Amino acid sequence: MAGLRLGPLLRYVDWESGSTATVWAEASRPCTVEVRCADGASGASPTFAVAGHHYALVVVEGLTPGTTTAYEVLIGDRRVWPPDDSRLPPSTITTPPVAGAGADGAAAATDGPGVRISFGSCRWAASPGGGHDPVGPDALVTLAARLAADPAAERPDVLLLLGDQVYADETSEATRRRLAARRDLREAPGAEVADFEEYTCLYDESWRDPEVRWLLSTVPSCMIFDDHDVIDDWNTSAAWQRDIRATPWWHERIVSGLMSYWVYQHLGNLSPAELAADPLYATVTASPDGTEALRRFAAETDADPARTRWSYQRIFGRVQLLMVDTRAARVLDEERRAMLDDDEARWLRERVLENPAAYDHLLIGSSLPWLLPPLVHDAETWNAALCAGARGGRWARFGEKLRRAADLEHWAAFPDSFGRFTELLRRAGSGPDAPATVCVLSGDVHHAYIAEPHWPAATPGGAPDAHVLQLTCSPVHNSVPRSIRLGFRFGWSGVGRRIGRLLTRHGRTEPSPVTWSRAGGPWFGNQLMTLTLRGRNSALTLVQAKSVAGGNQLVSVLERSLTREP
């Protein structure tokens, strides 16, 4: 008898029609997974098979716009979700009101109710050390507990998970025991995951926690990978790539990493129309066993990353979100090094610049921050110049060692890409039809901050009219070593800025097209940011998970309007 192995995860909710959603699930055996809603909406899908596992992505149709409806998951005639003994509220699907299609038949307001977007990155499901959690309460678990305790509380409309959803290279004690039952951990890759089956262990651990499982079943989510979803410093440089490809275990690791990302994260990012047009999805779901088709796709994608686009667009009323792949889309050859390949950069540019009057807010999800503390930015730009040979071969070899040791591979480490991206943001925020805000949402760096760019008066085209910001929030649940705290604080200091200028002179680098200041932070801890966007108004909150008397709570650290006065 088939059962529900993992999920359900509420992934896509259609903000145009307000009547369609997708729900992801993993079953224990081949079956048909059905979702039934209290308002009569429903959907069903047979499972597809990958490496002995059985998955379904159910398209739910007939939802009523502007409502919240409970749902249950059935396999055959048996209800498998919610569990009979669940202490948590029912899982629900909330749909946005649509003009002319409100719950009472009345037209929705022009601005609608707005959208609340919570985001963060870097989540250990369990501490690699095991036992007592030394890194403190998990912000995602704490958010789930708070919402479950008060079903009427205001919830995010969508949760953006900006990378490192799982840690393939830093496994917990429980996961290591599962790996050791399959193979000898004294052989490479040791206690890191080796294949698709071991990736399934990571997702089991990350998504099976009761509170998190309930949260992901009732709050839609958008996801993008970062390095630890595959391995630390993934695609740092061409030299790094050559070295890792020479190891006997890497091919299986990268193929399995891309396969599992496609199944567990990528499919749910897509709309039903995009799923219907995806030839790989059609092949895998039509096959009795989609393993080989998916393996072939993953191997070909690793060999030629430009053949696959992991980036995607989501629209929430008058808010446009572009989630950008800053890992697999890189060009690593030193002579033409770029954060995004030509096709990916073209896709981003077209989405950013087309029909700007249609949106009040533009959000770009980049797992890696665009604007870093100035010293860190200058160090990465200097390092990129050394690696490119600006100071000769000896300095280039030193630069490569430093790049890997210090994780110098953010936007600043791709200077040409940084300049092009900066100009794209300026253009996006300029002109009478510009959105009110242009925000880059990022994680990765294990702390939170707000950075505001400043364009020189002589900038061709002028400074943007929109409020342009870098909003960084990390980690959701991870360690924040003292060295990171001190280093990033120093990176914003006046002394740090002066050291950065000395480095750029040594590297003979071009000056940045913008300067920027710290508008908030840095804040350290397990945390989540939330953007509330209504009309052309915007507000930001930051909460941290804290252990207090009576249990774990989300403590408000920041509440700030981002709306510029006219």
C-alpha positions in Angstrom: 0.0 0.0 0.0 1.4 3.3 -1.1 1.9 6.1 1.5 3.2 9.6 1.6 6.9 9.6 2.1 7.6 13.4 1.9 5.6 16.5 1.4 3.2 17.9 0.5 4.9 21.1 -0.5 2.7 23.9 -1.8 4.9 25.4 -4.5 3.2 27.6 -7.2 0.1 29.7 -6.7 -1.1 31.6 -9.8 -1.5 35.3 -9.1 -3.1 36.0 -12.5 -6.1 33.8 -12.3 -6.1 33.1 -8.6 -7.5 29.6 -9.3 -4.5 27.3 -9.8 -1.7 25.9 -7.6 0.8 23.1 -7.7 1.5 20.7 -4.8 4.7 18.5 -4.8 4.8 15.1 -3.0 6.8 11.9 -2.8 5.1 8.6 -2.3 6.5 5.3 -1.1 5.3 3.4 -4.2 3.8 4.0 -7.7 0.3 5.5 -7.3 -1.9 8.5 -8.1 -1.7 11.4 -5.8 -4.8 13.5 -5.4 -5.3 16.9 -3.7 -8.9 17.8 -2.6 -9.8 21.2 -1.3 -12.6 22.2 1.0 -14.0 24.5 -1.7 -14.3 21.7 -4.3 -11.1 22.5 -6.2 -8.9 19.4 -6.9 -6.2 17.8 -8.9 -4.5 14.5 -9.4 -1.4 13.1 -10.9 0.3 9.7 -11.3 3.7 9.5 -9.8 6.9 9.4 -11.9 9.9 7.3 -11.0 13.5 8.4 -10.5 16.1 6.0 -9.0 13.5 3.9 -7.1 11.6 7.0 -5.7 8.2 8.1 -6.7 7.2 11.7 -7.1 4.1 13.7 -8.2 3.5 17.4 -8.9 -0.2 17.9 -8.7 -1.9 20.8 -10.5 -4.8 21.9 -8.5 -7.5 23.7 -10.5 -10.8 25.4 -9.7 -9.6 27.4 -6.6 -11.7 30.5 -5.6 -9.7 33.7 -5.9 -9.2 35.7 -2.7 -9.8 32.8 -0.4 -8.0 30.4 2.0 -9.1 26.8 1.7 -8.0 23.7 3.5 -6.8 20.7 1.5 -6.0 17.1 2.0 -3.9 14.6 0.1 -5.2 11.2 -0.9 -3.6 8.1 -2.4 -6.4 5.9 -3.7 -9.3 6.3 -1.3 -7.0 6.8 1.7 -6.2 10.2 3.2 -2.5 10.4 3.8 -2.4 14.1 4.7 -2.9 15.6 7.2 -2.0 12.7 9.5 -4.7 11.5 11.7 -2.7 12.4 14.8 -1.6 15.8 13.6 -1.5 18.5 16.3 -1.0 21.2 13.6 -3.7 23.2 11.8 -5.0 22.1 8.4 -2.8 22.8 5.4 -4.3 25.5 3.3 -4.0 27.2 -0.1 -4.4 30.9 -0.1 -5.2 32.6 -3.4 -4.9 36.3 -4.2 -8.0 38.3 -5.1 -8.3 39.0 -8.8 -10.0 42.1 -10.3 -13.6 41.2 -11.0 -13.3 37.9 -9.2 -13.4 38.5 -5.5 -14.8 35.9 -3.1 -18.1 37.9 -2.9 -18.2 38.6 -6.7 -17.1 42.2 -6.2 -14.1 43.6 -8.0 -10.9 43.6 -6.1 -9.2 46.8 -5.4 -6.8 48.0 -8.0 -3.8 47.6 -5.7 -5.1 44.4 -4.2 -4.0 43.4 -0.7 -0.3 43.6 -1.5 2.2 40.8 -1.1 4.4 39.6 1.8 7.6 37.9 0.7 9.8 36.3 3.4 13.3 35.3 2.4 16.6 33.8 3.7 19.2 31.2 3.0 21.6 28.7 4.5 19.8 26.2 6.6 21.2 23.2 8.3 18.3 20.9 9.1 20.4 19.5 11.9 23.8 20.6 13.1 26.7 18.6 11.6 28.0 18.0 15.1 24.9 16.3 16.3 23.5 16.4 19.9 22.8 19.9 21.4 22.3 22.5 18.7 25.1 25.0 19.2 23.8 27.4 16.5 20.5 28.2 18.2 16.9 27.9 17.1 16.0 27.4 13.5 14.2 30.5 12.1 12.1 28.4 9.8 11.0 26.0 12.5 10.3 29.0 14.8 8.2 30.7 12.1 6.2 27.5 11.6 5.6 27.1 15.3 4.4 30.7 15.6 2.0 30.5 12.6 0.7 27.1 13.7 0.0 28.4 17.2 -2.0 31.3 15.7 -3.7 30.3 12.5 -5.2 33.8 12.1 -1.8 35.4 12.2 -0.6 37.2 9.0 1.5 34.8 6.9 4.0 35.3 4.1 2.4 35.0 0.7 5.6 33.3 -0.5 8.8 32.0 1.0 12.0 32.6 -1.0 14.7 30.1 -0.2 17.9 31.6 -1.7 20.3 28.7 -1.6 21.9 26.1 0.5 18.6 24.3 1.2 20.6 21.2 1.8 24.3 20.7 2.6 25.8 18.0 0.5 29.3 18.6 2.0 28.4 19.1 5.7 26.2 16.2 6.8 24.7 15.7 10.2 25.5 12.8 12.5 22.2 11.1 11.7 22.9 11.4 7.9 26.4 10.1 8.3 25.0 7.0 10.0 22.7 6.4 7.0 25.6 6.9 4.6 27.8 4.5 6.6 25.2 1.8 6.3 25.6 2.0 2.5 29.4 2.4 2.0 32.8 2.9 3.6 33.1 6.5 4.7 36.9 6.2 4.7 36.8 6.4 0.9 36.1 9.6 -1.0 33.9 11.6 -0.8 33.7 10.4 2.8 30.9 11.8 4.9 29.6 13.9 2.0 26.8 12.7 -0.2 27.9 10.6 -3.2 24.8 9.8 -5.3 21.1 10.5 -5.8 19.9 8.1 -3.0 22.1 10.0 -0.5 20.7 13.3 -1.7 17.2 12.0 -0.8 18.5 11.5 2.7 19.3 15.3 2.9 15.8 16.3 1.7 14.2 13.8 4.1 16.1 15.4 6.9 15.4 19.0 5.8 11.7 18.7 5.0 10.4 16.0 7.4 10.5 18.1 10.6 6.8 18.4 11.6 6.7 22.2 11.8 8.7 22.7 8.6 6.7 20.1 6.8 3.5 21.9 7.8 4.9 25.3 6.9 5.9 24.2 3.4 2.5 22.6 2.9 0.7 25.9 3.5 3.1 28.7 2.4 4.1 28.7 -1.3 7.9 28.6 -1.9 10.4 29.6 -4.6 13.9 28.1 -4.5 17.3 28.5 -6.1 20.5 26.6 -5.4 23.8 27.9 -4.1 27.1 26.1 -3.7 26.4 23.8 -0.7 23.5 22.3 -2.5 26.3 20.6 -4.5 29.7 21.5 -2.8 31.4 24.4 -1.2 32.8 26.9 -3.7 31.0 25.2 -6.6 32.2 26.7 -9.9 34.6 29.2 -8.2 37.0 29.1 -11.2 38.2 27.2 -14.2 41.1 25.8 -12.2 38.8 24.7 -9.4 36.6 23.0 -12.0 39.6 21.2 -13.6 40.8 19.9 -10.2 37.4 18.7 -9.1 36.6 16.9 -12.4 39.9 15.0 -12.0 38.6 13.2 -8.8 36.9 9.8 -9.3 33.8 10.7 -7.3 32.8 14.1 -8.7 30.9 13.0 -11.8 28.4 11.1 -9.8 28.1 13.9 -7.3 27.4 16.6 -9.8 25.0 14.5 -11.9 23.1 13.4 -8.7 23.1 17.0 -7.4 21.5 18.4 -10.6 19.1 15.4 -10.8 17.9 15.9 -7.2 17.7 19.7 -7.6 15.4 19.2 -10.7 13.1 16.9 -8.8 13.0 18.4 -5.4 13.4 22.2 -6.1 13.2 23.2 -9.7 10.0 21.6 -10.8 8.0 23.4 -8.2 9.4 26.8 -9.3 7.5 26.4 -12.6 4.0 27.3 -13.6 1.6 24.7 -15.0 2.1 26.2 -18.4 5.9 26.0 -18.1 5.6 22.4 -16.9 3.4 21.5 -19.9 6.0 23.0 -22.3 9.0 21.3 -20.7 10.2 18.4 -22.9 12.2 16.7 -20.1 9.2 16.8 -17.7 7.1 15.2 -20.5 9.7 12.5 -21.0 10.2 11.7 -17.4 6.5 11.6 -16.5 5.7 9.5 -19.5 8.3 6.9 -18.8 8.0 3.9 -16.5 11.3 4.9 -15.1 12.7 8.4 -15.8 16.1 7.8 -14.2 18.2 7.5 -17.4 16.5 10.4 -19.1 17.2 12.6 -16.1 20.8 11.4 -15.7 21.5 12.1 -19.3 20.0 15.6 -18.9 22.1 16.3 -15.8 25.4 15.0 -17.4 24.8 17.1 -20.5 24.0 20.2 -18.4 27.2 19.8 -16.4 29.2 19.5 -19.7 27.4 22.5 -21.2 25.7 24.6 -18.6 24.3 27.1 -21.2 21.9 24.4 -22.5 19.8 24.7 -19.3 18.2 27.7 -17.6 17.5 27.3 -13.9 16.6 31.0 -13.6 12.9 31.8 -13.6 10.3 34.6 -13.4 7.3 34.9 -11.0 4.7 37.6 -11.0 2.7 38.6 -7.8 0.2 41.2 -9.0 2.4 44.2 -9.7 5.5 42.7 -8.3 8.0 41.0 -10.6 10.4 38.5 -9.1 13.4 37.2 -11.1 15.3 34.3 -9.5 18.7 34.2 -11.0 21.1 31.3 -11.2 24.5 32.6 -10.1 26.2 29.1 -9.8 25.6 26.9 -12.9 25.3 29.8 -15.4 28.9 31.0 -14.8 31.5 31.3 -17.5 34.8 30.3 -15.9 37.5 30.8 -18.5 39.7 33.6 -17.1 39.7 35.5 -20.4 35.9 35.8 -20.5 34.9 35.1 -16.9 31.3 36.1 -16.2 28.7 35.4 -13.5 26.1 34.7 -16.2 26.6 33.3 -19.7 25.4 35.3 -22.7 22.0 33.6 -23.0 21.3 33.9 -19.3 22.4 37.6 -19.2 20.2 38.3 -22.2 17.2 36.5 -20.5 17.7 38.7 -17.4 18.1 41.9 -19.3 14.9 41.3 -21.4 12.8 40.4 -18.3 14.1 43.5 -16.4 13.5 46.0 -19.2 10.4 44.8 -20.8 7.2 46.7 -19.9 8.5 48.4 -16.7 5.1 50.2 -16.3 3.5 46.8 -15.5 5.3 46.6 -12.1 5.5 48.7 -9.0 8.4 46.7 -7.6 11.2 44.7 -9.2 12.9 42.0 -7.1 15.9 40.0 -8.2 16.8 36.9 -6.2 20.5 36.3 -6.3 21.9 33.8 -3.8 25.1 35.8 -3.8 25.0 39.5 -2.8 25.5 42.2 -5.4 26.9 44.7 -2.9 29.2 43.4 -0.2 31.0 45.3 2.6 33.4 47.6 0.7 36.6 45.9 1.9 35.3 42.5 0.9 34.2 43.8 -2.5 37.6 45.4 -3.2 39.4 42.3 -2.1 37.4 40.2 -4.5 37.9 42.6 -7.4 41.7 42.8 -6.6 41.8 39.0 -6.4 40.1 38.6 -9.8 42.7 40.9 -11.3 45.5 38.9 -9.9 44.0 35.6 -11.1 43.6 37.2 -14.6 47.4 37.9 -14.6 47.5 41.7 -13.9 50.6 41.2 -11.7 52.1 38.2 -13.5 52.1 34.4 -13.1 53.3 34.2 -9.5 50.6 36.6 -8.3 48.1 34.7 -10.4 48.9 31.4 -8.6 48.7 33.1 -5.3 45.4 34.7 -6.3 43.9 31.3 -7.2 44.9 29.8 -3.8 43.5 32.8 -2.0 40.3 32.8 -4.0 39.5 29.2 -3.0 40.6 29.6 0.7 38.6 32.8 1.3 35.5 32.1 -0.9 36.2 35.1 -3.1 33.6 34.4 -5.8 30.7 36.8 -5.4 29.6 39.4 -8.0 32.6 41.5 -7.2 34.9 38.6 -8.3 33.4 38.9 -11.8 34.1 42.6 -12.4 32.7 42.9 -15.9 29.5 41.1 -14.8 29.2 43.4 -11.7 29.4 46.5 -14.0 26.8 45.2 -16.4 24.5 44.1 -13.6 24.9 47.5 -11.9 24.0 49.3 -15.2 21.0 47.0 -15.7 19.7 47.9 -12.3 20.2 51.6 -13.0 18.3 51.4 -16.2 15.5 49.3 -14.6 15.1 52.1 -12.0 15.1 55.0 -14.4 12.4 56.9 -16.2 8.8 57.8 -15.7 7.6 54.2 -15.8 10.2 52.9 -13.3 9.1 50.8 -10.4 9.2 52.3 -6.9 11.8 49.9 -5.7 14.4 47.7 -7.3 15.7 45.2 -4.7 18.4 42.5 -4.9 17.5 39.8 -2.4 20.5 37.6 -1.3 21.9 35.3 1.3 25.1 33.3 1.5 27.2 35.4 3.8 25.7 34.4 7.2 24.6 37.8 8.3 22.0 40.4 7.3 22.4 43.9 6.2 20.9 46.6 3.9 23.2 48.4 1.4 22.2 51.4 -0.6 24.1 52.3 -3.8 25.0 55.9 -4.9 25.6 56.8 -8.5 28.0 59.6 -9.3 26.5 62.8 -10.6 28.3 62.3 -13.9 26.8 58.8 -14.5 25.6 58.6 -18.1 21.8 58.5 -18.0 21.7 59.8 -14.5 21.0 58.1 -11.2 17.9 55.9 -11.1 14.5 57.3 -9.9 13.6 54.1 -8.1 14.9 53.2 -4.6 17.6 50.6 -5.4 18.7 48.4 -2.5 20.7 45.3 -1.6 18.8 43.3 1.0 20.8 40.4 2.4 19.5 37.8 4.9 21.4 34.7 6.1 21.5 32.3 7.8 18.1 30.6 8.5 19.9 28.1 10.7 23.7 27.9 10.6 26.8 28.8 12.4 28.1 32.4 12.5 31.8 32.2 13.7 33.3 35.1 15.6 35.8 35.6 12.7 32.9 36.3 10.3 31.3 38.8 12.7 34.5 40.7 13.2 35.5 40.5 9.5 32.2 41.8 8.1 32.0 44.6 10.7 35.5 45.7 9.8 34.7 45.5 6.1 32.3 48.4 6.5 34.7 50.5 8.6 36.6 53.5 7.4 39.9 51.7 7.8 38.5 48.7 5.9 37.6 51.0 3.0 41.1 52.5 2.9 42.6 49.0 2.8 40.3 48.1 0.0 41.4 51.1 -2.0 45.0 50.0 -1.6 44.2 46.6 -2.9 42.5 47.9 -6.0 45.5 50.1 -6.7 47.7 47.1 -6.5 45.4 45.1 -8.8 45.2 48.0 -11.2 41.4 47.6 -11.3 38.9 50.0 -12.7 36.8 52.0 -10.1 33.4 50.7 -9.3 30.5 52.4 -11.2 28.8 53.0 -7.9 29.6 53.6 -4.3 27.4 52.3 -1.5 26.7 52.8 2.2 25.4 50.5 4.9 21.7 51.5 5.5 21.2 48.8 8.2 23.1 46.1 10.0 25.1 44.0 10.1 22.8 41.6 12.1 24.0 38.2 13.1 21.8 35.2 14.1 19.3 32.8 12.6 16.9 35.1 10.8 14.4 35.9 8.1 13.5 39.2 6.3 10.1 40.0 5.0 9.2 42.6 2.4 5.6 43.9 2.4 4.7 45.5 -0.9 1.4 47.3 -1.4 0.8 49.6 -4.3 4.0 51.6 -4.6 4.7 51.4 -0.9 7.2 49.0 0.6 8.3 48.0 4.1 10.9 45.6 5.5 11.1 43.6 8.7 13.8 41.4 10.1 13.2 38.8 12.8 15.6 36.5 14.6 14.9 33.2 16.3 15.8 33.4 20.0 15.7 31.1 22.9 13.7 32.8 25.6 11.8 31.8 28.7 9.0 29.5 27.6 10.6 28.4 24.3 11.9 29.7 21.0 10.4 33.0 19.6 10.9 35.2 16.6 12.1 38.6 18.0 11.7 41.7 15.8 15.0 43.4 15.1 14.0 45.8 12.4 10.8 47.4 11.0 11.4 50.0 8.4 9.6 51.7 5.5 11.5 51.6 2.2 9.1 54.0 0.5 10.8 57.2 -0.6 9.1 60.5 0.0 8.0 62.1 -3.2 
